[in-house]
């Protein structure tokens, strides 16, 4: 079968009376609501007229999927309807609706829907899903529910939607995740002792960042360390790399004693640390211009610690 608009060869699967799902070798230049004329290239005739109802058809892999798909398509309007599109999906990006012709770029979302952080959500879907973060928090044994865990538990597709639901429920959002208002922050005595041990180590040697095995032995997760960084107890350089909170000024003071320019190896030795720490630290110093990389790949100190 061929479409007169772009002439790509396509295949079609009949779903029921008056509906079919088309498979094309490449994307067709169609929008929801447009008319098209499929042509049989063998008999050189127009097979039928069709109306585009959906540009993102789901796979028909389960038993009875074609019958259910026909029932869904048979009641859809010929013209794009934003409310129907949103209700069918529950939640969909606004850009997807505008691209498919369901919603004009400057139009408001239809009645019975709302827009949150670039997502259009069905009001009924949101009432159901929006309550789930609170239930997930209550089921959590710890005082805070990590955001990634909350996304999996609620089925919400994006962090901004999770944050909006948490705000409407009066949940507290912090570096550890979500927790009920008035709940103790998710740093119990054991975690505080472990953070204290890391801080004492960094006080003695600011760039002696504990490695993953040591952090695991202390029972510190990325959430615990992120919370410690938010409170100014440590400074995060990269994933799993935490140093003294004053690492920048301390590094500048030590690097000022080196002949300029200097190699990464010389800088690393001056700081008494490993490449695992030195590389992200020097990248941190480069960004605001504390250090500058020369054409030869050396570094020169620009800012002197005060």
SERO-4910 file (N, C-alpha, C, O; in steps of 0.05 Angstrom, whole numbers):
BEGIN
 pado doro    nc1    nc2    nc3   cac1   cac2   cac3    cc1    cc2    cc3    oc1    oc2    oc3
  Unk    A     17    -24      0      0      0      0     18     25      0     38     25     13
  Unk    A      9     45    -14     25     70    -15      7     93     -8    -18     93    -12
  Unk    A     19    114      4      5    139     11     14    160     -9     37    164    -14
  Unk    A     -6    175    -20      0    194    -41     17    218    -31     27    233    -47
  Unk    A     18    222     -5     33    245      6     63    241      3     77    260     -5
  Unk    A     73    218      9    102    215      9    111    190     -6    135    186    -10
  Unk    A     93    173    -14     98    149    -30    116    129    -16    131    115    -30
  Unk    A    116    126     11    131    104     22    114     79     22     89     81     25
  Unk    A    126     56     20    112     31     22    105     27     51    122     30     69
  Unk    A     80     20     56     71     15     83     56    -11     84     46    -21     64
  Unk    A     54    -23    108     37    -46    113     15    -38    132     17    -19    147
  Unk    A     -7    -53    131    -29    -47    148    -40    -72    161    -40    -94    149
  Unk    A    -50    -69    185    -63    -91    199    -91    -82    206    -95    -62    220
  Unk    A   -111    -97    197   -138    -90    204   -144    -97    233   -138   -119    242
  Unk    A   -155    -78    247   -161    -82    276   -191    -89    280   -198   -104    298
  Unk    A   -208    -78    263   -236    -82    265   -249    -67    242   -236    -55    225
  Unk    A   -275    -66    242   -289    -52    221   -283    -22    222   -290     -8    241
  Unk    A   -270    -12    201   -264     16    199   -238     25    212   -232     49    211
  Unk    A   -223      8    224   -197     16    237   -175     -3    228   -179    -26    223
  Unk    A   -151      9    226   -127     -7    219   -103      7    230   -103     31    235
  Unk    A    -82     -8    234    -57      3    243    -36      0    221    -32    -21    211
  Unk    A    -24     23    213     -6     24    191     23     23    200     30     36    220
  Unk    A     39      8    187     68      6    193     83     17    168     80      7    146
  Unk    A     99     38    173    114     50    151    143     46    155    153     43    177
  Unk    A    158     46    132    187     43    134    201     67    145    222     65    157
  Unk    A    188     90    142    199    115    153    175    132    162    152    127    155
  Unk    A    181    153    177    160    171    187    144    184    165    156    193    145
  Unk    A    118    185    167    101    198    148     95    226    157     93    231    180
  Unk    A     94    245    138     89    273    145     59    278    151     46    293    136
  Unk    A     49    266    172     21    268    179     17    278    207     35    274    224
  Unk    A     -6    290    212    -14    298    239    -41    286    245    -56    278    227
  Unk    A    -48    284    271    -73    273    279    -96    290    266    -94    315    267
  Unk    A   -116    277    255   -138    292    242   -135    295    212   -155    302    199
  Unk    A   -112    291    202   -108    294    173   -120    270    158   -122    248    168
  Unk    A   -127    276    132   -137    255    115   -115    245     97    -97    260     90
  Unk    A   -116    220     89    -97    208     71   -111    188     53   -133    179     59
  Unk    A    -98    182     30   -109    164     10    -90    141      5    -71    144    -11
  Unk    A    -93    119     18    -76     95     13    -82     84    -15   -105     82    -23
  Unk    A    -61     77    -29    -64     67    -57    -51     40    -59    -29     35    -49
  Unk    A    -64     22    -73    -53     -5    -78    -35     -2   -103    -45      2   -125
  Unk    A     -8     -5   -100     10     -1   -122      7    -23   -144     14    -18   -167
  Unk    A     -3    -47   -136     -6    -68   -155    -30    -63   -174    -28    -66   -198
  Unk    A    -52    -55   -162    -76    -50   -178    -79    -21   -187    -97    -14   -202
  Unk    A    -61     -4   -178    -61     24   -185    -88     37   -180   -100     50   -197
  Unk    A    -98     33   -155   -123     46   -148   -123     54   -119   -107     44   -103
  Unk    A   -140     73   -112   -143     82    -85   -159     61    -69   -180     52    -77
  Unk    A   -147     52    -47   -160     31    -31   -183     42    -15   -204     31    -14
  Unk    A   -178     65     -2   -198     77     16   -188    105     24   -165    112     19
  Unk    A   -205    119     38   -196    144     51   -193    138     80   -206    121     92
  Unk    A   -174    152     93   -170    147    121   -166    173    136   -158    194    124
  Unk    A   -170    172    162   -166    194    180   -145    185    201   -147    164    212
  Unk    A   -125    202    205   -103    195    224   -114    200    252   -122    222    259
  Unk    A   -114    179    269   -124    182    296   -101    181    317   -105    192    339
  Unk    A    -79    169    311    -58    166    331    -31    163    317    -28    147    299
  Unk    A    -12    180    326     15    178    314     34    161    330     56    155    321
  Unk    A     25    152    353     42    135    371     27    109    378     22    105    402
  Unk    A     22     93    359      6     68    365     23     49    382     47     46    378
  Unk    A     10     37    401     24     17    418     28     -9    404     14    -15    385
  Unk    A     48    -25    412     52    -51    399     28    -69    406     18    -69    428
  Unk    A     21    -85    387     -2   -104    390      9   -132    395      8   -149    377
  Unk    A     20   -136    419     34   -161    424     18   -181    441     22   -205    440
  Unk    A      0   -171    458    -15   -188    475    -41   -199    462    -51   -187    443
  Unk    A    -50   -220    472    -75   -232    462    -98   -213    466   -102   -202    488
  Unk    A   -113   -208    445   -136   -190    447   -129   -161    444   -146   -143    446
  Unk    A   -103   -155    439    -95   -126    437   -108   -112    414   -115    -89    416
  Unk    A   -110   -126    391   -122   -113    368   -151   -106    373   -161    -85    364
  Unk    A   -166   -124    386   -194   -119    392   -197    -94    410   -214    -77    406
  Unk    A   -180    -93    431   -181    -71    450   -173    -45    436   -184    -24    441
  Unk    A   -153    -47    418   -144    -23    404   -167    -13    385   -171     11    383
  Unk    A   -181    -31    372   -203    -23    355   -225     -9    371   -235     12    363
  Unk    A   -231    -20    395   -252     -7    412   -244     21    420   -260     39    422
  Unk    A   -218     25    425   -208     51    433   -210     71    409   -219     93    412
  Unk    A   -201     62    386   -200     80    363   -228     86    352   -233    108    342
  Unk    A   -246     67    354   -273     70    342   -288     94    354   -306    104    341
  Unk    A   -282    101    379   -297    123    392   -282    149    392   -292    169    404
  Unk    A   -260    150    379   -244    175    378   -256    194    358   -265    186    337
  Unk    A   -255    220    363   -264    240    343   -244    242    320   -220    235    323
  Unk    A   -254    250    297   -237    253    273   -217    276    276   -195    275    265
  Unk    A   -224    296    292   -207    319    296   -191    315    321   -201    303    340
  Unk    A   -166    326    322   -151    324    347   -165    337    371   -175    359    368
  Unk    A   -167    323    393   -180    333    417   -160    330    440   -153    308    448
  Unk    A   -151    353    450   -131    353    471   -140    339    496   -125    323    508
  Unk    A   -166    344    504   -176    331    528   -176    301    525   -169    287    544
  Unk    A   -184    291    502   -185    262    497   -156    251    498   -151    230    510
  Unk    A   -138    265    485   -110    256    484    -98    255    511    -83    236    518
  Unk    A   -104    275    528    -92    275    555   -105    254    572    -92    239    587
  Unk    A   -132    251    570   -146    231    587   -137    203    580   -135    186    598
  Unk    A   -132    198    554   -123    171    546    -96    164    557    -92    141    566
  Unk    A    -78    184    558    -51    178    568    -49    182    598    -32    169    611
  Unk    A    -65    200    609    -62    207    637    -43    230    641    -50    250    654
  Unk    A    -20    228    629      0    249    630     16    249    604     23    228    594
  Unk    A     21    272    593     35    274    567     49    302    566     38    321    576
  Unk    A     72    303    554     86    328    551     70    347    533     59    338    513
  Unk    A     70    372    540     56    392    524     68    393    496     53    395    476
  Unk    A     94    390    493    106    391    467     97    368    449     95    371    425
  Unk    A     90    345    461     80    323    446     52    329    435     46    323    412
  Unk    A     36    342    451      9    350    443      9    370    421     -7    369    402
  Unk    A     27    390    423     29    410    402     40    398    376     31    405    354
  Unk    A     59    380    378     71    367    354     50    350    340     51    348    315
  Unk    A     32    337    355     12    320    343    -13    334    334    -31    322    323
  Unk    A    -14    361    339    -37    376    330    -60    376    350    -81    388    344
  Unk    A    -57    365    373    -78    365    393    -81    392    407   -103    398    416
  Unk    A    -60    407    408    -60    432    424    -44    453    409    -22    448    401
  Unk    A    -56    477    407    -41    499    395    -19    508    414    -22    506    439
  Unk    A      4    518    404     26    525    421     19    544    444     30    541    466
  Unk    A      2    564    439     -5    583    460    -31    578    474    -40    594    490
  Unk    A    -44    556    468    -70    550    479    -68    540    508    -48    528    516
  Unk    A    -89    545    523    -90    535    550    -99    506    549   -111    497    530
  Unk    A    -91    491    570   -100    463    571   -130    462    575   -141    479    589
  Unk    A   -143    442    564   -173    441    565   -183    436    594   -168    428    612
  Unk    A   -209    440    597   -222    436    622   -219    407    630   -220    389    614
  Unk    A   -215    403    656   -211    375    666   -182    366    665   -176    343    671
  Unk    A   -164    384    657   -136    378    656   -121    401    669   -132    422    674
  Unk    A    -95    397    673    -78    419    684    -50    415    673    -42    393    665
  Unk    A    -35    436    674     -7    435    665     12    439    688      9    457    704
  Unk    A     31    421    691     51    421    712     78    417    701     84    395    690
  Unk    A     95    437    703    123    434    694    126    423    666    143    406    661
  Unk    A    110    434    647    112    425    620     97    399    613     97    390    591
  Unk    A     84    387    633     67    363    629     38    371    631     30    387    648
  Unk    A     22    359    613     -7    362    615    -18    337    628    -13    314    618
  Unk    A    -33    340    649    -43    317    664    -73    318    666    -85    339    669
  Unk    A    -85    294    665   -114    292    669   -120    295    698   -106    284    715
  Unk    A   -141    310    705   -147    316    733   -152    291    749   -142    288    771
  Unk    A   -167    272    738   -172    247    752   -147    231    756   -143    219    778
  Unk    A   -130    229    736   -105    215    738    -87    228    759    -74    214    775
  Unk    A    -87    255    760    -70    269    780    -81    264    808    -65    262    827
  Unk    A   -107    264    812   -118    259    839   -109    232    849   -103    228    872
  Unk    A   -108    212    831   -100    185    839    -70    184    844    -61    174    865
  Unk    A    -55    193    824    -25    191    827    -14    211    847      5    205    861
  Unk    A    -27    234    849    -16    255    866    -16    248    896     -2    260    911
  Unk    A    -33    228    903    -34    220    931    -13    199    937     -7    194    961
  Unk    A     -1    187    917     17    164    921     42    171    936     52    155    952
  Unk    A     55    195    931     79    201    946     76    199    977     93    190    991
  Unk    A     53    209    987     48    209   1016     46    180   1026     57    173   1047
  Unk    A     32    163   1010     30    135   1018     58    121   1018     64    105   1036
  Unk    A     74    128    998    100    116    996    118    125   1019    134    109   1030
  Unk    A    116    150   1027    131    161   1049    123    147   1075    140    140   1091
  Unk    A     97    143   1079     88    130   1104     97    101   1106    102     91   1128
  Unk    A    100     88   1083    108     60   1083    138     57   1087    149     35   1093
  Unk    A    153     79   1084    182     78   1086    190     76   1115    181     92   1132
  Unk    A    207     58   1121    217     55   1148    235     78   1156    233     87   1179
  Unk    A    252     87   1137    269    110   1143    253    135   1143    230    135   1134
  Unk    A    265    157   1152    251    182   1154    247    196   1127    230    213   1125
  Unk    A    262    189   1107    260    202   1081    258    181   1059    270    159   1061
  Unk    A    244    188   1038    241    170   1015    257    182    992    250    203    982
  Unk    A    278    168    982    294    178    960    276    183    936    257    169    931
  Unk    A    283    204    920    267    211    897    264    189    876    243    184    866
  Unk    A    286    175    871    285    154    851    266    132    860    251    121    844
  Unk    A    266    126    885    248    106    896    219    116    894    201    100    888
  Unk    A    215    142    900    189    153    898    178    152    870    154    147    866
  Unk    A    195    157    850    186    156    822    176    128    815    156    124    802
  Unk    A    192    108    824    184     80    818    158     73    832    142     59    821
  Unk    A    155     82    857    132     75    873    106     88    862     85     76    865
  Unk    A    109    111    851     85    126    843     79    124    814     56    129    805
  Unk    A     99    117    797     94    116    769     95    143    756     88    145    732
  Unk    A    102    164    770    105    190    758    129    191    740    150    179    747
  Unk    A    127    204    717    148    202    697    171    221    700    192    218    687
  Unk    A    169    241    719    190    261    719    191    273    747    172    274    762
  Unk    A    216    282    755    220    294    781    203    318    786    191    321    808
  Unk    A    200    337    767    183    361    772    154    353    779    142    367    796
  Unk    A    143    332    767    116    323    775    116    313    803     98    317    819
  Unk    A    137    298    810    139    287    838    141    310    858    128    310    878
  Unk    A    157    330    851    160    353    869    133    368    872    126    376    894
  Unk    A    118    371    850     92    385    852     73    369    869     59    381    886
  Unk    A     73    343    866     55    327    883     63    329    912     46    331    930
  Unk    A     89    328    918     99    330    945     91    357    958     83    358    981
  Unk    A     94    378    942     87    405    953     57    406    959     49    418    980
  Unk    A     40    396    942     11    397    947      3    380    971    -16    386    984
  Unk    A     19    359    977     13    342   1000     26    353   1025     21    342   1047
  Unk    A     42    374   1023     55    385   1047     79    369   1056     88    372   1079
  Unk    A     90    353   1038    114    338   1045    138    356   1043    139    376   1029
  Unk    A    158    350   1059    184    365   1059    202    352   1038    206    328   1038
  Unk    A    214    369   1021    234    360   1002    261    369   1010    265    393   1014
  Unk    A    280    351   1013    308    359   1020    327    341   1005    319    325    988
  Unk    A    352    343   1012    373    327    997    369    297   1000    378    282    983
  Unk    A    356    289   1021    352    260   1026    328    249   1011    325    225   1007
  Unk    A    310    267   1002    286    258    988    261    271    999    261    295   1004
  Unk    A    240    255   1004    215    266   1013    209    255   1041    215    231   1047
  Unk    A    198    271   1058    190    262   1085    167    279   1094    161    300   1083
  Unk    A    153    269   1114    130    283   1125    139    307   1141    160    306   1154
  Unk    A    124    328   1141    130    351   1157    131    344   1186    113    330   1196
  Unk    A    152    353   1200    155    346   1228    170    321   1233    178    315   1256
  Unk    A    175    305   1212    191    281   1216    220    288   1220    229    308   1209
  Unk    A    234    272   1235    262    277   1240    277    275   1214    273    256   1199
  Unk    A    295    294   1207    311    291   1183    326    265   1182    333    254   1203
  Unk    A    330    254   1158    339    227   1155    369    223   1160    383    212   1144
  Unk    A    378    234   1183    405    229   1191    404    218   1220    404    234   1239
  Unk    A    403    192   1223    401    181   1250    429    182   1263    449    190   1251
  Unk    A    430    173   1288    455    174   1303    478    159   1290    501    168   1289
  Unk    A    471    136   1278    492    120   1265    503    135   1241    528    136   1237
  Unk    A    486    147   1226    495    162   1202    511    187   1211    532    193   1199
  Unk    A    502    200   1232    517    224   1242    545    216   1251    564    231   1246
  Unk    A    547    194   1264    574    185   1273    592    179   1249    615    185   1249
  Unk    A    580    167   1228    596    161   1204    604    186   1190    627    188   1181
  Unk    A    586    206   1188    594    232   1176    615    246   1193    634    257   1182
  Unk    A    612    244   1219    633    256   1237    660    243   1231    681    257   1232
  Unk    A    661    217   1227    686    204   1221    699    213   1195    723    217   1194
  Unk    A    682    217   1175    692    228   1149    703    256   1153    724    263   1143
  Unk    A    688    273   1168    696    300   1172    722    302   1188    739    319   1182
  Unk    A    726    284   1207    751    284   1223    774    276   1205    796    287   1207
  Unk    A    770    257   1187    790    249   1168    798    272   1150    822    276   1145
  Unk    A    778    286   1140    784    309   1122    795    333   1136    810    349   1124
  Unk    A    789    335   1162    802    357   1177    832    352   1180    847    371   1179
  Unk    A    839    327   1182    868    320   1184    881    322   1157    905    329   1155
  Unk    A    867    314   1136    878    314   1109    855    322   1090    840    304   1082
  Unk    A    853    347   1082    830    357   1068    823    343   1042    800    343   1033
  Unk    A    844    331   1029    839    318   1003    840    288   1004    842    275    983
  Unk    A    839    277   1028    840    248   1031    811    237   1030    800    227   1050
  Unk    A    799    238   1006    771    230   1003    769    200   1006    783    185    993
  Unk    A    751    191   1024    748    162   1027    736    150   1002    719    162    988
  Unk    A    745    126    995    736    112    971    710     97    976    701     95    999
  Unk    A    698     87    955    672     73    957    673     50    978    653     47    993
  Unk    A    694     33    979    693     12   1000    692     23   1028    678     12   1045
  Unk    A    706     45   1033    706     57   1059    679     70   1066    669     67   1088
  Unk    A    667     83   1046    640     94   1050    620     72   1055    602     75   1072
  Unk    A    622     50   1041    604     28   1045    607     16   1073    588     10   1086
  Unk    A    632     14   1081    637      3   1108    625     21   1130    617     11   1151
  Unk    A    625     47   1125    613     66   1144    582     67   1142    569     79   1159
  Unk    A    572     54   1121    543     55   1118    532     80   1106    508     87   1109
  Unk    A    549     95   1092    541    121   1081    532    117   1052    548    107   1035
  Unk    A    508    125   1045    498    124   1018    502    151   1005    508    170   1018
  Unk    A    498    152    978    499    178    964    479    198    976    485    222    976
  Unk    A    457    189    986    437    207    998    448    219   1024    444    243   1029
  Unk    A    461    203   1041    473    214   1065    494    234   1059    496    255   1072
  Unk    A    511    228   1039    533    246   1032    523    272   1020    534    293   1025
  Unk    A    502    270   1004    491    294    992    479    312   1013    482    336   1012
  Unk    A    466    300   1033    456    316   1055    478    329   1071    475    352   1079
  Unk    A    500    314   1075    523    326   1090    535    349   1074    543    369   1085
  Unk    A    536    347   1047    546    368   1031    527    393   1032    536    415   1033
  Unk    A    501    388   1032    482    410   1033    484    425   1060    479    449   1061
  Unk    A    493    411   1080    497    424   1106    524    436   1109    531    447   1131
  Unk    A    541    434   1088    567    447   1089    588    431   1104    609    442   1112
  Unk    A    583    405   1109    602    389   1124    624    378   1107    646    373   1116
  Unk    A    617    373   1081    637    363   1062    631    378   1035    611    391   1033
  Unk    A    649    374   1016    645    386    990    646    363    969    665    347    969
  Unk    A    627    363    952    625    342    931    641    351    907    636    373    896
  Unk    A    660    334    897    674    340    873    663    325    849    662    335    827
  Unk    A    655    300    854    645    283    833    629    260    847    628    260    871
  Unk    A    618    243    831    603    221    842    620    205    861    640    193    853
  Unk    A    613    204    887    628    189    907    654    201    916    669    188    930
  Unk    A    659    226    908    685    239    916    678    264    933    667    284    922
  Unk    A    684    263    959    678    284    977    703    292    992    718    275   1002
  Unk    A    707    319    994    731    329   1007    723    350   1028    700    354   1033
  Unk    A    743    363   1039    739    384   1059    722    406   1047    725    413   1024
  Unk    A    703    418   1063    686    439   1052    702    464   1042    692    478   1025
  Unk    A    726    468   1053    742    491   1044    764    482   1025    785    494   1023
  Unk    A    758    461   1009    778    449    992    789    469    971    813    468    965
  Unk    A    773    488    961    782    506    941    803    525    952    825    527    940
  Unk    A    798    538    974    817    557    985    842    542    995    864    553    992
  Unk    A    839    519   1006    862    503   1016    879    495    992    904    495    994
  Unk    A    866    487    970    882    479    946    897    502    934    920    500    927
  Unk    A    884    526    933    897    549    921    922    557    938    942    565    926
  Unk    A    920    554    964    943    561    981    966    542    976    989    551    975
  Unk    A    961    517    972    983    498    968    994    501    939   1018    499    936
  Unk    A    977    505    920    986    508    892   1002    533    888   1019    534    869
  Unk    A    998    553    905   1014    578    902   1043    573    908   1060    590    900
  Unk    A   1050    552    921   1078    546    928   1093    532    905   1117    529    906
  Unk    A   1078    524    885   1090    509    862   1102    529    842   1091    551    838
  Unk    A   1123    521    828   1132    536    804   1110    536    783   1097    515    779
  Unk    A   1105    558    770   1083    561    751   1094    560    722   1116    571    718
  Unk    A   1081    548    703   1057    530    707   1066    503    717   1090    497    718
  Unk    A   1047    486    724   1053    461    736   1037    439    722   1016    444    710
  Unk    A   1046    414    725   1032    391    713   1011    381    732   1011    388    756
  Unk    A    993    365    722    973    353    739    986    336    761    978    336    784
  Unk    A   1007    322    753   1021    305    772   1033    321    794   1031    314    818
  Unk    A   1046    344    787   1058    361    808   1037    373    826   1040    374    850
  Unk    A   1014    381    815    992    392    831    981    371    849    975    376    872
  Unk    A    978    347    839    968    325    855    986    319    879    977    315    901
  Unk    A   1012    319    874   1031    314    895   1031    336    916   1034    331    940
  Unk    A   1028    361    907   1027    383    925   1002    381    944   1003    390    967
  Unk    A    981    370    933    957    367    949    957    341    965    940    337    983
  Unk    A    976    324    959    977    298    973    953    281    969    943    269    987
  Unk    A    944    279    943    920    264    938    923    247    913    945    246    901
  Unk    A    903    234    905    903    215    882    891    229    858    879    251    860
  Unk    A    895    216    835    882    227    810    852    227    812    839    245    801
  Unk    A    841    208    827    812    206    831    801    232    843    779    240    836
  Unk    A    817    245    860    809    270    872    819    294    856    805    313    852
  Unk    A    844    292    847    857    315    834    843    323    808    840    347    803
  Unk    A    835    304    792    823    311    766    797    327    769    796    349    758
  Unk    A    777    318    785    754    335    788    759    361    804    745    381    799
  Unk    A    779    360    822    785    385    836    797    406    818    789    429    819
  Unk    A    815    398    800    826    418    781    805    427    761    805    451    753
  Unk    A    787    410    754    764    419    736    747    439    751    737    458    739
  Unk    A    744    435    777    729    454    793    743    481    794    730    502    793
  Unk    A    769    480    797    785    505    798    786    519    771    787    544    769
  Unk    A    785    504    749    785    515    722    760    531    716    761    552    703
  Unk    A    737    521    725    712    533    716    709    562    723    702    578    705
  Unk    A    714    571    747    712    600    753    737    615    747    739    639    751
  Unk    A    758    602    736    782    616    728    803    617    750    822    634    748
  Unk    A    801    601    771    822    601    791    849    591    779    870    600    786
  Unk    A    846    571    761    869    561    746    863    562    717    840    563    708
  Unk    A    884    563    701    881    564    672    899    544    659    922    541    666
  Unk    A    888    530    639    903    510    625    918    523    602    906    537    586
  Unk    A    945    518    600    961    529    579    959    513    553    947    491    553
  Unk    A    971    523    531    970    508    506    985    482    508    980    463    493
  Unk    A   1004    480    527   1019    456    531   1005    436    549   1016    414    555
  Unk    A    981    443    559    967    425    576    975    427    605    967    411    622
  Unk    A    991    448    612    998    453    640    977    471    652    960    482    638
  Unk    A    979    475    678    960    494    692    976    516    705    998    512    715
  Unk    A    964    540    704    975    563    717    955    574    737    932    577    730
  Unk    A    965    581    760    948    592    781    941    621    774    960    637    769
  Unk    A    916    628    774    907    656    768    899    670    794    906    693    798
  Unk    A    883    656    810    873    667    835    891    658    858    896    634    861
  Unk    A    900    676    874    916    670    897    898    670    922    883    689    926
  Unk    A    900    649    938    884    647    962    890    670    981    913    678    984
  Unk    A    869    681    994    873    703   1013    870    692   1041    872    708   1060
***
